[in-house]
Amino acid sequence: MSENSDLSRRTVLKGVGSLAGVSALAGCSSVLGTDANASIRYAQALAPKSLDPVRIADPWSASVATNVFEGLYRYDHDMNLVPELAAGTPTVENDGKTHIVKLTDGATFQDGTAVTAEDVAYSYRAVREEERPDMWQVRPIDHIEVRDEQTVAFHLKNPYPAMDHALTRGIVPKAVRESNPEMFAHEKPVGSGPYEVETAKPGEHVSLTHWTEYWGETNPSLEHARFVQNHSDLARTTSLKTGQNDIVERVNPGLWSVTQDLSNADTALQEGYLAHYIGFNCNEGPTADPKVRKAIDSLVDLDTVTETFVGPIGRRQYGLLPPQLAAEWDLPVEEWQSIPRAKNKEKAKQLLKEADVGNWAPTIAVPKHDLLREKIAEELAHGLAEIGFYRARTEKYPWKEFREKIVSGSPSEYNIFVDAWAGGPDPDTYLYPLFHENAEGRTNGAFYQNEDVMNALRDARRTTDDATRRDLYESATRTLLTERVALPAFTLDNSFGVASGIEGFGPHPLPGENPRLETIESTE
């Protein structure tokens, strides 16, 4: 696939092969400092928008920030929760409604000040006070108590089994961020991690340098890293051959084997937590009618789309959770597999006639430069045109605008949207932000109203009994799928092209945790 999602392997080989006369010394043109062993360039599909953990709402920003900021805990490559700024595991009291965390000794921010419990409390309170989109994650916290300089207690309204995931949020220095939030987000972020920001131009590029006074035990061999934007799939792969970039993310499925065949680079793949789905505006407009949503389901064969366009770096998804997470919770994926309708244009036409949509001009929203989502939107628009809805159109919005449009609930902005969501190792991190009414207008663009579903998603985050939670998630998911509130499409693995001169890069299952720079070194 090319930027039009139809680039053949032969065309790709021709495009890459035409650069055979260009020097292919991986890493040489990407050096930032004087020592080639100390610097890399990392190409992202999109550039970071903000470096402030309180504001971050996209994986590209998180990928940079994870090297600058630390949380109380983080997930290792095996998805085990390990302490970062915390001194050990949380102490859980009050029947699961109080989580007490002691900070480790000696942790400091990059301005030399100590990381305190007040900084921790502020980092969580700010999300709620500023009404950030990920408020859903901190909503279960009733209040935060600073017991002393190194002890913070999170008091919850009810037990919250996904609290572990919430405790991985990046911690910011209260005094620095409060003095100028805009500058903190875009120019002078101050974290406690092993890398500090050297230069930043969010929306374009960010350069990081090893913080030599880092308080922890990590002593990275990599001195510099520059994160650059390159939204062209072909250009990212080509940049490996020319040595312009050292690591590139999100290898296009159609370019996977081409990237593997490069003489000076290889590929890296890690099963991840990224779910793609077709969502509907159930708030207003024709897609508020389940007949219309079922008609759309009859117009696209997502099995074929996945097989054709996702191929070696992902797989079909039949539930609303990534397959490995659904399997871990023993959810009935095989049963859900029978829910999607077979492609049937006549049935779709009949359903739309029964729904009396008239001369409907549906809007299908996708983010710019995401070729796989564009392909799904094109399939939908083509299917609608085939049954007489010639005014169906795909709207490609810049990332920030896309996120705002698809949570507006306005049918003039979107009827259908093709989205992707990266949660964590708990169903709550998908189902609650995407479908609960408390997240409407922030992360929930479906606006689907069903009391049983809302109660199930609420109750599932209030009990620590996994068997009960599983039953609640199964019930809610069955309704959401049967009512076609969303059509699961596929999950993508985290895929990378890596120059041969790079060692120590191991992809993390969570997209926003890549790359962990302290493990990487350049040998060229």
C-alpha positions as CSV (number, residue, x, y, z in Angstrom):
1,M,0.0,0.0,0.0
2,S,1.0,3.5,-0.7
3,E,-0.4,6.7,0.6
4,N,-3.5,5.7,-1.4
5,S,-3.4,2.3,0.3
6,D,-3.0,0.5,-3.1
7,L,0.7,0.4,-3.6
8,S,1.8,-3.0,-4.8
9,R,5.0,-4.7,-3.6
10,R,6.5,-4.3,-7.1
11,T,5.9,-0.6,-7.0
12,V,7.4,-0.3,-3.5
13,L,10.5,-2.3,-4.5
14,K,10.9,0.0,-7.5
15,G,10.6,3.1,-5.4
16,V,13.1,1.9,-2.8
17,G,15.4,0.3,-5.3
18,S,15.7,3.6,-7.2
19,L,17.8,4.9,-4.3
20,A,20.4,2.2,-4.7
21,G,23.0,4.8,-5.7
22,V,22.5,6.7,-2.5
23,S,24.9,5.9,0.4
24,A,23.1,3.5,2.8
25,L,25.2,4.0,5.9
26,A,22.5,3.7,8.6
27,G,22.7,6.4,11.2
28,C,25.4,8.5,9.6
29,S,23.2,11.3,8.4
30,S,21.1,11.2,11.6
31,V,23.9,12.0,14.0
32,L,23.1,15.0,16.2
33,G,26.3,15.3,18.2
34,T,29.9,14.6,17.3
35,D,29.9,11.0,18.5
36,A,28.0,8.8,16.0
37,N,27.6,6.2,18.8
38,A,25.5,8.5,20.9
39,S,22.7,9.8,18.7
40,I,19.7,8.6,16.8
41,R,16.8,9.9,14.8
42,Y,13.4,8.4,15.4
43,A,10.7,9.0,12.7
44,Q,7.1,9.2,13.9
45,A,4.0,9.0,11.8
46,L,2.8,12.3,13.4
47,A,4.7,14.8,15.6
48,P,4.1,15.3,19.3
49,K,1.4,17.9,20.1
50,S,2.3,18.5,23.8
51,L,4.9,17.3,26.2
52,D,2.9,17.8,29.3
53,P,1.6,14.5,30.8
54,V,-1.5,16.4,32.1
55,R,-2.4,17.3,28.5
56,I,-1.1,14.5,26.4
57,A,-3.9,12.9,24.4
58,D,-2.0,11.1,21.6
59,P,0.6,8.3,21.4
60,W,3.2,10.4,19.6
61,S,3.4,12.9,22.4
62,A,3.5,10.1,24.9
63,S,6.4,8.4,23.1
64,V,8.6,11.5,23.7
65,A,7.3,12.3,27.2
66,T,7.9,8.7,28.5
67,N,11.6,9.5,28.4
68,V,11.3,12.8,30.1
69,F,8.6,12.1,32.8
70,E,8.2,9.3,35.2
71,G,5.1,7.9,36.9
72,L,4.8,6.3,40.3
73,Y,4.9,3.0,38.4
74,R,5.3,1.8,34.8
75,Y,4.8,-1.4,32.9
76,D,7.8,-3.4,31.9
77,H,7.9,-5.3,28.6
78,D,6.0,-8.2,30.2
79,M,3.3,-5.8,31.4
80,N,4.3,-6.2,35.0
81,L,3.8,-3.1,37.1
82,V,7.1,-2.0,38.5
83,P,8.0,1.0,40.7
84,E,9.4,4.1,39.1
85,L,9.0,7.1,41.5
86,A,7.4,4.8,44.1
87,A,9.4,3.1,46.8
88,G,7.5,-0.2,46.4
89,T,4.0,-1.6,45.8
90,P,1.0,0.5,47.0
91,T,-0.5,-0.2,50.4
92,V,-4.2,-0.9,49.8
93,E,-6.6,-0.3,52.7
94,N,-10.2,0.5,53.5
95,D,-11.6,-2.4,51.4
96,G,-9.7,-1.3,48.3
97,K,-10.8,2.4,48.6
98,T,-7.5,3.8,49.8
99,H,-4.2,3.4,47.9
100,I,-1.1,4.7,49.7
101,V,2.1,5.2,47.9
102,K,5.5,6.1,49.4
103,L,8.0,7.9,47.2
104,T,11.5,6.6,46.7
105,D,14.3,8.5,48.3
106,G,16.3,11.0,46.3
107,A,14.1,11.4,43.3
108,T,14.5,14.9,41.7
109,F,13.2,16.9,38.8
110,Q,15.5,18.3,36.2
111,D,15.5,21.7,37.8
112,G,17.1,20.1,40.9
113,T,14.0,20.2,43.2
114,A,12.9,17.1,45.0
115,V,9.8,15.1,43.7
116,T,7.3,15.4,46.5
117,A,3.9,14.0,47.4
118,E,2.4,17.4,46.6
119,D,3.7,17.2,43.1
120,V,2.0,13.8,42.7
121,A,-1.3,15.1,44.1
122,Y,-1.1,18.1,41.8
123,S,-0.4,16.0,38.7
124,Y,-3.6,14.1,39.3
125,R,-5.8,16.9,40.5
126,A,-4.9,19.0,37.4
127,V,-6.4,16.5,35.0
128,R,-9.7,16.9,36.7
129,E,-9.6,20.6,37.4
130,E,-8.6,21.3,33.8
131,E,-11.2,18.8,32.5
132,R,-8.8,17.0,30.3
133,P,-10.1,14.3,28.0
134,D,-8.7,11.5,30.1
135,M,-10.7,12.6,33.2
136,W,-12.3,9.1,33.0
137,Q,-9.1,7.6,34.4
138,V,-9.0,9.8,37.6
139,R,-12.8,10.0,38.1
140,P,-12.8,7.2,40.7
141,I,-10.5,9.2,42.9
142,D,-12.6,11.1,45.5
143,H,-9.7,13.1,47.0
144,I,-5.9,12.9,47.4
145,E,-4.2,13.3,50.8
146,V,-0.6,14.4,51.1
147,R,0.4,12.7,54.4
148,D,4.0,14.0,54.3
149,E,6.6,15.0,51.7
150,Q,7.0,11.4,50.5
151,T,3.6,9.8,51.2
152,V,0.4,10.3,49.2
153,A,-2.9,8.6,49.7
154,F,-5.5,8.2,47.0
155,H,-9.0,7.9,48.5
156,L,-11.5,6.4,46.1
157,K,-15.2,6.6,46.0
158,N,-15.4,2.8,45.5
159,P,-12.8,0.1,44.9
160,Y,-11.3,0.6,41.4
161,P,-9.6,-2.5,40.0
162,A,-7.9,-0.5,37.2
163,M,-6.2,1.8,39.7
164,D,-2.8,0.2,38.9
165,H,-3.1,1.6,35.4
166,A,-4.0,5.1,36.7
167,L,-0.8,5.1,38.8
168,T,1.4,5.1,35.7
169,R,0.6,8.7,34.9
170,G,3.6,11.1,34.5
171,I,4.4,13.3,37.4
172,V,5.1,17.0,36.9
173,P,6.6,19.6,39.2
174,K,3.8,21.7,40.6
175,A,5.7,25.0,40.9
176,V,7.1,24.9,37.4
177,R,4.0,23.9,35.6
178,E,1.7,26.3,37.5
179,S,4.0,29.3,36.7
180,N,3.4,28.9,32.9
181,P,1.4,25.9,31.7
182,E,1.7,26.8,28.0
183,M,5.5,27.1,28.1
184,F,5.7,23.9,30.2
185,A,3.7,22.0,27.6
186,H,5.5,23.2,24.5
187,E,8.9,24.6,25.3
188,K,10.3,23.9,28.8
189,P,8.9,20.7,30.2
190,V,10.6,19.5,33.3
191,G,10.4,15.9,34.3
192,S,12.3,13.5,36.5
193,G,13.3,11.0,33.8
194,P,16.7,10.2,32.3
195,Y,16.3,12.5,29.3
196,E,15.6,16.2,29.2
197,V,14.3,18.4,26.4
198,E,17.0,20.1,24.4
199,T,14.8,21.8,21.8
200,A,11.1,21.4,21.1
201,K,8.8,22.5,18.4
202,P,5.6,20.5,19.0
203,G,3.9,19.7,15.7
204,E,7.3,19.4,14.0
205,H,10.2,17.9,16.0
206,V,11.7,17.4,19.5
207,S,15.3,16.8,20.5
208,L,16.2,15.1,23.8
209,T,19.5,14.8,25.5
210,H,20.7,12.5,28.3
211,W,20.2,14.3,31.7
212,T,23.6,13.7,33.2
213,E,22.4,14.4,36.8
214,Y,19.7,11.8,36.6
215,W,18.9,10.7,40.1
216,G,18.2,7.0,39.3
217,E,20.5,4.1,38.4
218,T,20.0,4.2,34.7
219,N,23.1,5.3,32.8
220,P,22.2,5.4,29.1
221,S,24.8,5.0,26.4
222,L,22.6,7.1,24.0
223,E,23.3,10.8,24.5
224,H,20.9,12.4,22.0
225,A,17.6,11.5,20.3
226,R,15.7,13.6,17.7
227,F,12.0,12.8,17.1
228,V,10.9,13.9,13.6
229,Q,7.6,13.7,11.8
230,N,7.3,11.8,8.6
231,H,3.7,10.8,7.8
232,S,4.5,9.1,4.5
233,D,4.8,5.3,5.0
234,L,7.0,4.9,1.9
235,A,9.3,7.8,2.9
236,R,9.8,6.4,6.4
237,T,10.9,3.0,5.0
238,T,13.1,4.7,2.4
239,S,14.7,6.8,5.1
240,L,16.1,3.6,6.7
241,K,17.8,2.7,3.4
242,T,19.3,6.2,3.0
243,G,20.4,6.3,6.6
244,Q,18.3,9.4,7.3
245,N,16.5,7.8,10.2
246,D,17.6,5.1,12.6
247,I,14.2,3.8,13.8
248,V,10.9,4.3,12.1
249,E,7.5,3.5,13.6
250,R,4.3,2.0,12.1
251,V,5.7,0.2,9.1
252,N,2.9,0.0,6.5
253,P,1.7,-3.6,6.1
254,G,2.4,-3.5,2.4
255,L,6.0,-2.4,3.1
256,W,6.7,-5.0,5.8
257,S,8.6,-7.5,3.6
258,V,10.3,-4.7,1.8
259,T,11.6,-3.3,5.1
260,Q,12.7,-6.7,6.1
261,D,14.7,-7.1,2.9
262,L,16.7,-3.9,3.4
263,S,20.4,-4.7,3.6
264,N,21.1,-2.2,6.3
265,A,17.9,-2.5,8.5
266,D,15.5,-5.0,10.0
267,T,12.0,-5.0,11.5
268,A,10.7,-5.3,15.0
269,L,7.2,-6.4,15.9
270,Q,5.3,-6.5,19.3
271,E,1.8,-7.6,19.9
272,G,0.1,-4.5,21.3
273,Y,-3.0,-2.9,22.8
274,L,-4.3,-0.9,19.8
275,A,-7.9,-1.5,18.7
276,H,-9.4,-0.1,15.5
277,Y,-13.2,0.2,15.1
278,I,-15.9,1.9,13.1
279,G,-18.0,4.1,15.4
280,F,-21.4,5.7,15.0
281,N,-22.9,9.0,16.2
282,C,-25.9,7.6,18.2
283,N,-26.7,11.1,19.5
284,E,-28.4,12.6,16.5
285,G,-28.9,12.1,12.8
286,P,-29.6,8.9,10.8
287,T,-27.0,6.8,12.6
288,A,-28.9,7.2,15.9
289,D,-31.2,4.6,14.3
290,P,-29.9,1.0,14.7
291,K,-31.3,0.0,11.3
292,V,-28.9,2.5,9.7
293,R,-26.0,1.1,11.7
294,K,-26.9,-2.4,10.7
295,A,-27.2,-1.3,7.1
296,I,-23.6,0.1,7.3
297,D,-22.5,-3.3,8.8
298,S,-23.9,-4.9,5.6
299,L,-21.8,-2.7,3.3
300,V,-18.2,-3.6,4.4
301,D,-16.5,-6.9,4.8
302,L,-14.0,-6.3,7.5
303,D,-12.5,-9.8,7.3
304,T,-11.4,-9.0,3.7
305,V,-10.3,-5.5,4.6
306,T,-8.1,-6.9,7.4
307,E,-6.7,-9.7,5.3
308,T,-5.9,-7.4,2.4
309,F,-4.6,-4.3,4.1
310,V,-3.4,-5.3,7.6
311,G,-1.7,-8.6,6.8
312,P,1.5,-9.4,8.6
313,I,1.3,-6.7,11.4
314,G,-2.2,-7.2,12.8
315,R,-5.3,-9.4,12.9
316,R,-9.1,-9.2,12.8
317,Q,-10.8,-8.2,16.0
318,Y,-14.3,-9.3,16.8
319,G,-14.8,-7.8,20.2
320,L,-14.2,-4.3,21.5
321,L,-11.0,-5.3,23.2
322,P,-7.7,-6.4,21.5
323,P,-7.8,-10.1,21.0
324,Q,-5.1,-10.9,23.6
325,L,-7.0,-9.0,26.3
326,A,-10.3,-10.6,25.4
327,A,-8.6,-14.0,25.7
328,E,-7.0,-13.1,29.0
329,W,-10.6,-12.4,30.3
330,D,-12.0,-15.5,28.7
331,L,-14.6,-13.5,26.8
332,P,-16.7,-15.3,24.1
333,V,-14.9,-14.0,21.0
334,E,-16.1,-17.0,18.9
335,E,-19.7,-16.1,19.7
336,W,-19.1,-12.4,18.8
337,Q,-17.5,-13.5,15.5
338,S,-21.0,-14.5,14.3
339,I,-22.5,-11.0,15.0
340,P,-21.3,-9.0,12.0
341,R,-23.6,-9.2,9.0
342,A,-22.4,-10.7,5.7
343,K,-21.8,-8.1,3.0
344,N,-25.2,-7.6,1.4
345,K,-25.9,-4.5,-0.6
346,E,-29.6,-5.3,-1.1
347,K,-30.2,-5.8,2.6
348,A,-28.4,-2.5,3.3
349,K,-30.5,-0.7,0.8
350,Q,-33.7,-2.2,2.3
351,L,-32.7,-1.2,5.9
352,L,-31.9,2.4,4.8
353,K,-35.3,2.6,3.0
354,E,-37.1,1.4,6.2
355,A,-35.1,4.0,8.2
356,D,-36.4,6.7,5.8
357,V,-33.1,8.5,5.6
358,G,-34.0,10.2,2.3
359,N,-31.2,11.5,0.2
360,W,-28.7,11.1,3.0
361,A,-25.1,12.6,2.6
362,P,-23.2,10.7,5.4
363,T,-20.0,12.1,6.7
364,I,-17.2,9.6,7.6
365,A,-14.5,11.2,9.7
366,V,-10.9,9.9,9.8
367,P,-7.6,11.5,10.9
368,K,-5.3,12.7,8.1
369,H,-2.4,10.5,7.1
370,D,-3.8,7.3,8.7
371,L,-4.0,5.2,5.6
372,L,-5.6,2.2,7.1
373,R,-8.4,4.2,8.5
374,E,-8.8,6.1,5.3
375,K,-9.1,2.7,3.5
376,I,-12.0,1.6,5.7
377,A,-13.7,5.0,5.1
378,E,-13.2,4.6,1.4
379,E,-14.8,1.1,1.5
380,L,-17.8,2.5,3.4
381,A,-18.2,5.5,1.0
382,H,-17.9,3.2,-2.0
383,G,-20.5,0.8,-0.6
384,L,-22.9,3.7,0.1
385,A,-22.4,5.0,-3.4
386,E,-23.2,1.6,-4.9
387,I,-26.7,1.7,-3.4
388,G,-27.4,5.2,-4.4
389,F,-26.0,7.4,-1.7
390,Y,-23.6,9.2,-3.9
391,R,-23.0,12.1,-1.6
392,A,-21.3,10.0,1.1
393,R,-17.9,11.6,1.8
394,T,-14.8,11.0,3.8
395,E,-13.6,13.9,5.8
396,K,-9.9,13.8,6.7
397,Y,-9.2,16.0,9.7
398,P,-5.9,17.0,11.3
399,W,-5.4,14.9,14.5
400,K,-6.4,17.5,17.1
401,E,-9.5,18.5,15.0
402,F,-10.4,14.9,14.4
403,R,-10.5,14.2,18.2
404,E,-12.7,17.3,18.7
405,K,-15.0,16.6,15.9
406,I,-15.8,13.0,16.8
407,V,-16.9,13.8,20.4
408,S,-19.1,16.7,19.5
409,G,-22.2,14.5,19.0
410,S,-23.2,16.8,16.1
411,P,-24.4,15.0,12.9
412,S,-23.2,17.9,10.8
413,E,-19.6,17.1,12.0
414,Y,-19.8,13.3,11.7
415,N,-22.2,10.4,11.3
416,I,-19.5,7.6,11.2
417,F,-15.9,7.7,12.4
418,V,-13.0,5.3,12.1
419,D,-11.1,5.4,15.3
420,A,-8.3,3.6,17.1
421,W,-7.8,3.4,20.9
422,A,-4.8,2.3,22.9
423,G,-5.7,1.2,26.4
424,G,-3.9,-1.0,28.8
425,P,-4.1,-4.5,30.3
426,D,-7.7,-4.0,31.7
427,P,-11.0,-3.9,29.9
428,D,-12.0,-0.7,31.8
429,T,-9.4,1.3,29.8
430,Y,-11.3,0.7,26.6
431,L,-15.0,0.2,27.4
432,Y,-15.5,3.0,29.9
433,P,-13.8,5.9,28.0
434,L,-15.3,4.9,24.7
435,F,-18.9,4.1,25.7
436,H,-19.8,5.3,29.2
437,E,-22.0,8.4,29.3
438,N,-19.6,10.1,31.8
439,A,-17.0,10.3,29.0
440,E,-19.3,11.8,26.4
441,G,-17.8,14.8,24.7
442,R,-14.3,13.9,25.8
443,T,-13.4,10.4,24.6
444,N,-16.8,9.0,23.9
445,G,-18.1,10.0,20.5
446,A,-20.9,7.3,20.4
447,F,-23.4,9.0,22.8
448,Y,-25.2,5.7,23.0
449,Q,-27.8,5.6,25.7
450,N,-28.6,2.3,27.4
451,E,-29.1,2.1,31.2
452,D,-28.1,-1.6,31.4
453,V,-24.8,-0.9,29.6
454,M,-24.0,2.2,31.6
455,N,-24.7,0.3,34.9
456,A,-22.6,-2.6,33.8
457,L,-19.6,-0.4,32.9
458,R,-20.0,1.5,36.1
459,D,-20.3,-1.5,38.3
460,A,-17.4,-3.3,36.6
461,R,-15.1,-0.5,37.9
462,R,-16.5,-0.8,41.4
463,T,-15.8,-4.4,42.2
464,T,-12.5,-6.2,42.6
465,D,-14.0,-9.6,41.8
466,D,-12.8,-10.6,38.3
467,A,-15.5,-13.1,37.7
468,T,-18.2,-10.5,38.3
469,R,-16.3,-8.0,36.2
470,R,-16.0,-10.5,33.3
471,D,-19.8,-11.1,33.3
472,L,-20.5,-7.4,33.3
473,Y,-18.1,-6.7,30.4
474,E,-19.5,-9.7,28.5
475,S,-23.1,-8.3,28.9
476,A,-22.2,-4.8,28.0
477,T,-20.1,-5.9,25.0
478,R,-22.9,-8.1,23.7
479,T,-25.3,-5.2,23.7
480,L,-22.9,-2.8,22.1
481,L,-22.1,-5.3,19.3
482,T,-25.7,-6.4,18.7
483,E,-26.9,-2.8,18.6
484,R,-23.9,-2.0,16.2
485,V,-22.8,0.9,18.4
486,A,-19.3,0.1,17.1
487,L,-18.0,-2.4,14.5
488,P,-14.7,-3.9,15.6
489,A,-12.2,-3.9,12.8
490,F,-8.7,-5.1,13.6
491,T,-5.8,-4.7,16.1
492,L,-2.4,-3.6,15.0
493,D,0.9,-4.7,16.4
494,N,3.5,-2.2,17.2
495,S,5.8,-2.3,14.2
496,F,9.2,-0.7,13.6
497,G,12.0,-0.5,11.1
498,V,15.4,-0.5,12.8
499,A,18.7,0.4,11.3
500,S,21.4,-2.3,11.6
501,G,23.6,0.0,13.7
502,I,21.0,0.2,16.5
503,E,21.1,-2.2,19.4
504,G,18.9,-2.6,22.5
505,F,15.6,-1.6,21.0
506,G,12.9,-3.8,22.2
507,P,9.3,-2.8,21.3
508,H,7.0,-2.3,24.2
509,P,3.3,-3.6,24.1
510,L,2.0,-0.1,24.9
511,P,2.4,2.2,21.9
512,G,3.1,5.3,24.0
513,E,6.0,3.5,25.8
514,N,8.1,3.3,22.6
515,P,10.9,4.0,22.5
516,R,12.6,3.6,25.8
517,L,15.8,5.4,25.0
518,E,17.8,4.3,28.0
519,T,18.0,0.8,26.5
520,I,19.2,1.9,23.1
521,E,22.7,2.4,21.7
522,S,24.1,3.2,18.3
523,T,27.1,1.2,17.2
524,E,27.8,2.9,13.9
